[in-house]
């Protein structure tokens, strides 16, 4: 167990999941369907993330892709997610959810493509136990935010949410650059 790795992995996942930035979407889902099943959403997203953490590398090796190459590809995905957050643009088009169920909450909002990419990228650099602890920390944060999204939205306001998104976008951009540089170096060295 390494506290620095846990903290860094937690920050990466927090920035990628961007549950604070998803508060407006969560509030609109709540208005459309009346109730969001927070417990079910966090349980399913936890299973998806931990499952992918263990099986994702095996799936890649079946296809013939090493973790470092996936991490480089993932750094590009994280880079574009960061650009979306910083510039307030949409590069990845998602379909608007019809019902607030497992599908829009657990996947893709909590455990989406960026999260999966980040998990395998983190796996290339950090110990497995530290990443699992980071997942649990983030799931607790996600649960609290899902449960109190209406209150948080009122407190922060639209401007506050935008500022937080931009801050985490810059953090995510720096993480993408680091992932790219570290893993490209490993690919070139081999």
N, C-alpha and C positions, 0 to 999 in steps of 0.2 A: 504494500500500500504506500503510495507516494502522494502526499497532499498537493504538491505542485501539479502533478499530472491530473489529479481529480479536479482541481480548480480550473485548469486550462481546458480539459475535456468538457467540464460543466459549462464553461463560458462559450465554447464552440457550439455545443448543442443548444444552449439557450439562445444564442444569436441565430442559429439556423432554424430552429423550431419557430422562433419569433412569435411566441404566444401573446406577448404584449401588443405587437403590431397586428395580431389577428383579432384583437378585442372588437373592433368595429364589425368584422364578419360574424363573430360569435354573438354580438348583440343583435345583429339583423337576423341571424338564424333563430335566436330566442324569440324575436318578435313574430317571425313567420310561423313557427311550429309550437310556440308556447313553452316547451320544456326541452332541455338538453340533458341527455344521460351522461353526466360527467364521469361517473364511476366506470361505466362500461367503456367509454371512450379512452380513459387512461389505462385501463386493464388491457384492452386490445392493442393500443399503441405500444405499451410496454412489451407485450408478447412479440409484436412485430419487430421492434428494435432489437431486443435481446436475441430473438431467433435469427434475424439477419446478421447480427454480430457473429454468431456461431456458424451459420450455414453460408453466409454470403461469400466468404473466401473460398469455400469448397465449390460453390457454383461457378465462381470465376475460374478456378483451376480446371474445371471440366471444360470450360470454353477455351482455356489456354491463355488466360490473362493473369498476370501477376498483380499483387496488391499495390505495388508501387505505380504501375501503369494506371490502375484504377484510381489511385490517389491523385495522379496528375490530371486525369479526366475529371475527377471530382473537384479538383481545385478550380477548373473552369466553370463548373456548375455553381460552386460557391461564389466565385468571382461575379458571375452574372446575377445571382441572388443579391449580392451586396450592392451591385449597381442599381438594381430595382429599388432597394431600400434607400439608398443615398439620393438617387435622382427622382424617385417617386414615379417611375415608369413601370410598365408591365411588359416583360419580355416573354414570360411563360404564361400562356393562356390556360386558364382552368375553367371548367364548366361550372356554372352556378348550381349549388346543391338544391335539390327539391325538398329534402327532408333532413332534419338535424339528427343523423344517426351515426353509426360507426363510420360510414364512408366519408362524409365530409370532415368529421372531427378527428378520428383516429388516423385515417388516411384520406387525404394528403396533408391536412393542416398540421397534425402533430408528427406523424411518422411518414413524411413525404420523401420524395426523391432526394432532396437536399440533405435530409437527416440520414438516409441510408448511405449516401455518398460520404458524408462526414464520418459516420461510424466506421466504415472500412478504411477511410483515410487515417482516422485516429488509431485504428487497430494496427496500422503499419508503423506507428510511432510509440504507442503507449501500451502498458500492461492491461490485460483483459479485465482484471478486477477493478482497476481504476476507472475504466470506461463504464462498467456496469454500475458502479457507485454514482458516476456522473449521470447516467440514465435515470437512476432512482431519484436523485436530487431534482433533476429536471421534471420528472413525472409528478413529484410532489408540488413543485412550483406551478406546473400546468394545471393540476387539480385545483389548487387554491385559486388560481386566476379564472378557471372555468366557473367555479362556484361563485366568485365575486366579480365577474366581468362587468355587470351593470354598474356596480358601485365604482369600480376602477375607471370605467369609461367616463363617468360623471366627474370624478376627481381630476383626472388628467386632462380631459377635454381633447378635442381634435388636435390642437397645436401640441399639447404635451405628448400625445401618442406619436405624432410626426417627428418630434425631436428625439424621442427614444429610438424610433426606427432608424433615423439617420446615424445616431451614435453607434448602434449595433451594426449598421451597415458598414461603417468604417472599420470596426473591429473585425467583422467578417472578411472584408477586403484584405486586411493585413494577414489574417489567417490563411486566406487563399494563396497569397503570395508566398508565405512560408511553406505551405504544403507543396506548392509547385516547385519551389527551389530545392527543398529537401529531397523530394522524390525523384525529380529529374536528375539530381546528382547521383542518386543510387542506381538509376537506370543506366546512366552514362558510364558509371564505374563498373557495371557488370558486363 
